[in-house]
Each structure stands twice: as C-alpha cells, then as structure tokens.
C-alpha cells in the first residue's frame, strides 16, 4: 500500500496581508523600529529572518523587492475575539 503524497503549501512568507516568495527581502517595522528581513525556511516553516538592523534609505520609496510593512498599534488590537 502506498501512502498518498501530502500536498505542500506554497513556500511564502506573509506580512501585512501580502505573500512574499522565499528569498524576498522586505523592510519590516515592529514596535516603531525597522529592520531588513528575508523570507526563509526555518524548521520546515517560512519565517522572516533579520538580515540588517536598519533599512536602507531607498526602501522608503516603492521598490519591487523591498516593501515596508508595519504592525497595528496595541490600541488597535482587540482584547476579545471579534465576529467576522
């Protein structure tokens, strides 16, 4: 008996509602601090890996390989589950 092959999910990182393929670099902003990160595989999962403590100045303008993202302010995150 042969076990069916598991369907693999697309190997992409998610940030700010967008998908980024492996190897993609983006300027991530977390807690008002920005850093350059690359989408990589870590223990069979996609993950953002910090590659530089700050973002190059040219990443502030739209760029095909570097996209600034941010996280919501703590006051914007609900403390109770919300209904969709």
SEKEFI-145051 format. One record per residue: residue in one letter; y negated, z negated, x of N, C-alpha, C in turn. Coordinates in steps of 0.05 Angstrom, whole numbers, plus 5000, padded with zeros to 4 digits. Layout:
<sites>
+-------+------+------+------+-------+-------+-------+------+------+------+
! kemar ! n.c2 ! n.c3 ! n.c1 ! ca.c2 ! ca.c3 ! ca.c1 ! c.c2 ! c.c3 ! c.c1 !
+-------+------+------+------+-------+-------+-------+------+------+------+
!     A !    Y !    Z !    X !     Y !     Z !     X !    Y !    Z !    X !
...
+-------+------+------+------+-------+-------+-------+------+------+------+
</sites>
This chain:
<sites>
+-------+------+------+------+-------+-------+-------+------+------+------+
! kemar ! n.c2 ! n.c3 ! n.c1 ! ca.c2 ! ca.c3 ! ca.c1 ! c.c2 ! c.c3 ! c.c1 !
+-------+------+------+------+-------+-------+-------+------+------+------+
!     X ! 5023 ! 5000 ! 5017 !  5000 !  5000 !  5000 ! 4975 ! 5000 ! 5018 !
!     X ! 4956 ! 5017 ! 5011 !  4932 !  5019 !  5027 ! 4909 ! 5006 ! 5012 !
!     X ! 4894 ! 4989 ! 5025 !  4871 !  4976 !  5012 ! 4848 ! 4996 ! 5011 !
!     X ! 4833 ! 4997 ! 4988 !  4810 !  5015 !  4987 ! 4789 ! 5006 ! 5007 !
!     X ! 4775 ! 5026 ! 5018 !  4753 !  5020 !  5036 ! 4729 ! 5009 ! 5021 !
!     X ! 4717 ! 4989 ! 5032 !  4694 !  4977 !  5020 ! 4670 ! 4996 ! 5022 !
!     X ! 4655 ! 4998 ! 5002 !  4630 !  5014 !  5003 ! 4609 ! 4999 ! 5018 !
!     X ! 4598 ! 5011 ! 5038 !  4578 !  4998 !  5054 ! 4550 ! 5003 ! 5043 !
!     X ! 4534 ! 4982 ! 5041 !  4507 !  4985 !  5032 ! 4490 ! 4999 ! 5054 !
!     X ! 4469 ! 5011 ! 5045 !  4451 !  5024 !  5064 ! 4441 ! 5004 ! 5085 !
!     X ! 4441 ! 5011 ! 5109 !  4432 !  4993 !  5130 ! 4402 ! 4995 ! 5133 !
!     X ! 4388 ! 4979 ! 5117 !  4359 !  4979 !  5117 ! 4349 ! 4951 ! 5115 !
!     X ! 4325 ! 4946 ! 5125 !  4311 !  4920 !  5122 ! 4292 ! 4923 ! 5099 !
!     X ! 4288 ! 4901 ! 5085 !  4269 !  4900 !  5063 ! 4244 ! 4884 ! 5071 !
!     X ! 4221 ! 4893 ! 5063 !  4196 !  4878 !  5067 ! 4175 ! 4888 ! 5048 !
!     X ! 4164 ! 4870 ! 5033 !  4142 !  4876 !  5014 ! 4150 ! 4898 ! 4994 !
!     X ! 4175 ! 4897 ! 4985 !  4183 !  4916 !  4965 ! 4191 ! 4943 ! 4975 !
!     X ! 4192 ! 4947 ! 5001 !  4198 !  4973 !  5014 ! 4223 ! 4970 ! 5031 !
!     X ! 4237 ! 4992 ! 5035 !  4260 !  4993 !  5052 ! 4253 ! 5006 ! 5078 !
!     X ! 4263 ! 4996 ! 5100 !  4258 !  5006 !  5127 ! 4285 ! 5011 ! 5141 !
!     X ! 4290 ! 5035 ! 5152 !  4316 !  5041 !  5165 ! 4318 ! 5025 ! 5191 !
!     X ! 4343 ! 5022 ! 5200 !  4348 !  5009 !  5226 ! 4331 ! 5023 ! 5248 !
!     X ! 4319 ! 5006 ! 5265 !  4302 !  5017 !  5287 ! 4273 ! 5019 ! 5279 !
!     X ! 4266 ! 5017 ! 5253 !  4239 !  5019 !  5244 ! 4223 ! 4994 ! 5254 !
!     X ! 4199 ! 4998 ! 5263 !  4181 !  4977 !  5272 ! 4159 ! 4973 ! 5252 !
!     X ! 4152 ! 4948 ! 5246 !  4131 !  4942 !  5227 ! 4115 ! 4917 ! 5237 !
!     X ! 4090 ! 4916 ! 5229 !  4074 !  4893 !  5234 ! 4077 ! 4874 ! 5211 !
!     X ! 4090 ! 4851 ! 5215 !  4096 !  4832 !  5194 ! 4075 ! 4809 ! 5196 !
!     X ! 4065 ! 4801 ! 5173 !  4046 !  4778 !  5171 ! 4059 ! 4756 ! 5156 !
!     X ! 4063 ! 4733 ! 5169 !  4075 !  4710 !  5157 ! 4057 ! 4686 ! 5163 !
!     X ! 4049 ! 4671 ! 5143 !  4032 !  4647 !  5146 ! 4007 ! 4654 ! 5161 !
!     X ! 3994 ! 4676 ! 5154 !  3969 !  4686 !  5167 ! 3971 ! 4693 ! 5196 !
!     X ! 3995 ! 4696 ! 5206 !  4000 !  4704 !  5234 ! 4016 ! 4730 ! 5234 !
!     X ! 4007 ! 4750 ! 5249 !  4021 !  4776 !  5250 ! 4037 ! 4778 ! 5276 !
!     X ! 4059 ! 4792 ! 5273 !  4076 !  4798 !  5297 ! 4090 ! 4825 ! 5292 !
!     X ! 4097 ! 4838 ! 5314 !  4112 !  4863 !  5312 ! 4141 ! 4857 ! 5311 !
!     X ! 4155 ! 4871 ! 5292 !  4184 !  4866 !  5289 ! 4199 ! 4892 ! 5285 !
!     X ! 4224 ! 4892 ! 5292 !  4241 !  4916 !  5289 ! 4265 ! 4909 ! 5270 !
!     X ! 4272 ! 4928 ! 5253 !  4295 !  4925 !  5236 ! 4320 ! 4929 ! 5252 !
!     X ! 4337 ! 4908 ! 5253 !  4361 !  4909 !  5270 ! 4385 ! 4897 ! 5255 !
!     X ! 4409 ! 4901 ! 5265 !  4433 !  4888 !  5254 ! 4437 ! 4861 ! 5269 !
!     X ! 4441 ! 4840 ! 5254 !  4447 !  4813 !  5265 ! 4471 ! 4802 ! 5249 !
!     X ! 4493 ! 4799 ! 5262 !  4518 !  4789 !  5249 ! 4524 ! 4804 ! 5223 !
!     X ! 4525 ! 4830 ! 5225 !  4531 !  4848 !  5203 ! 4511 ! 4849 ! 5180 !
!     X ! 4487 ! 4838 ! 5185 !  4466 !  4839 !  5165 ! 4441 ! 4850 ! 5178 !
!     X ! 4425 ! 4864 ! 5161 !  4400 !  4873 !  5172 ! 4380 ! 4850 ! 5173 !
!     X ! 4363 ! 4851 ! 5193 !  4344 !  4829 !  5198 ! 4320 ! 4839 ! 5214 !
!     X ! 4297 ! 4827 ! 5209 !  4274 !  4833 !  5225 ! 4275 ! 4816 ! 5251 !
!     X ! 4273 ! 4829 ! 5274 !  4274 !  4816 !  5300 ! 4246 ! 4818 ! 5312 !
!     X ! 4234 ! 4796 ! 5319 !  4207 !  4795 !  5331 ! 4209 ! 4808 ! 5359 !
!     X ! 4191 ! 4828 ! 5364 !  4191 !  4841 !  5390 ! 4165 ! 4837 ! 5405 !
!     X ! 4145 ! 4827 ! 5391 !  4119 !  4822 !  5404 ! 4104 ! 4802 ! 5388 !
!     X ! 4089 ! 4783 ! 5401 !  4075 !  4762 !  5387 ! 4051 ! 4771 ! 5371 !
!     X ! 4041 ! 4795 ! 5376 !  4018 !  4805 !  5360 ! 4023 ! 4835 ! 5355 !
!     X ! 4007 ! 4845 ! 5337 !  4009 !  4874 !  5330 ! 3988 ! 4890 ! 5345 !
!     X ! 3995 ! 4913 ! 5355 !  3975 !  4930 !  5368 ! 3952 ! 4936 ! 5348 !
!     X ! 3928 ! 4939 ! 5359 !  3905 !  4944 !  5342 ! 3908 ! 4969 ! 5325 !
!     X ! 3921 ! 4989 ! 5335 !  3924 !  5014 !  5319 ! 3943 ! 5011 ! 5296 !
!     X ! 3956 ! 4988 ! 5292 !  3974 !  4985 !  5269 ! 3959 ! 4977 ! 5244 !
!     X ! 3933 ! 4972 ! 5247 !  3917 !  4964 !  5224 ! 3912 ! 4989 ! 5206 !
!     X ! 3911 ! 5012 ! 5218 !  3908 !  5037 !  5202 ! 3936 ! 5046 ! 5194 !
!     X ! 3938 ! 5061 ! 5172 !  3964 !  5072 !  5164 ! 3978 ! 5087 ! 5186 !
!     X ! 4003 ! 5083 ! 5191 !  4018 !  5095 !  5213 ! 4046 ! 5100 ! 5202 !
!     X ! 4058 ! 5122 ! 5208 !  4084 !  5128 !  5197 ! 4106 ! 5109 ! 5206 !
!     X ! 4104 ! 5096 ! 5229 !  4126 !  5079 !  5239 ! 4119 ! 5050 ! 5239 !
!     X ! 4094 ! 5042 ! 5233 !  4086 !  5014 !  5233 ! 4070 ! 5009 ! 5208 !
!     X ! 4080 ! 4991 ! 5191 !  4068 !  4985 !  5166 ! 4062 ! 4955 ! 5164 !
!     X ! 4036 ! 4948 ! 5159 !  4030 !  4919 !  5156 ! 4041 ! 4909 ! 5129 !
!     X ! 4053 ! 4885 ! 5129 !  4062 !  4873 !  5105 ! 4053 ! 4844 ! 5105 !
!     X ! 4055 ! 4831 ! 5082 !  4048 !  4802 !  5081 ! 4065 ! 4789 ! 5061 !
!     X ! 4064 ! 4762 ! 5061 !  4078 !  4746 !  5041 ! 4058 ! 4734 ! 5022 !
!     X ! 4067 ! 4727 ! 4998 !  4048 !  4715 !  4979 ! 4039 ! 4688 ! 4987 !
!     X ! 4014 ! 4681 ! 4979 !  4004 !  4654 !  4985 ! 4021 ! 4634 ! 4970 !
!     X ! 4024 ! 4609 ! 4981 !  4041 !  4589 !  4968 ! 4033 ! 4585 ! 4938 !
!     X ! 4008 ! 4587 ! 4932 !  3999 !  4582 !  4904 ! 4009 ! 4605 ! 4886 !
!     X ! 4017 ! 4628 ! 4897 !  4026 !  4650 !  4880 ! 4056 ! 4650 ! 4876 !
!     X ! 4071 ! 4631 ! 4889 !  4100 !  4630 !  4887 ! 4106 ! 4609 ! 4865 !
!     X ! 4121 ! 4618 ! 4844 !  4127 !  4599 !  4822 ! 4145 ! 4576 ! 4832 !
!     X ! 4141 ! 4552 ! 4821 !  4158 !  4530 !  4828 ! 4182 ! 4528 ! 4810 !
!     X ! 4180 ! 4540 ! 4786 !  4202 !  4541 !  4767 ! 4211 ! 4569 ! 4764 !
!     X ! 4236 ! 4574 ! 4757 !  4245 !  4601 !  4752 ! 4229 ! 4614 ! 4729 !
!     X ! 4223 ! 4639 ! 4732 !  4209 !  4653 !  4710 ! 4227 ! 4674 ! 4698 !
!     X ! 4221 ! 4681 ! 4673 !  4237 !  4701 !  4659 ! 4226 ! 4728 ! 4665 !
!     X ! 4243 ! 4747 ! 4670 !  4234 !  4775 !  4676 ! 4227 ! 4789 ! 4650 !
+-------+------+------+------+-------+-------+-------+------+------+------+
</sites>
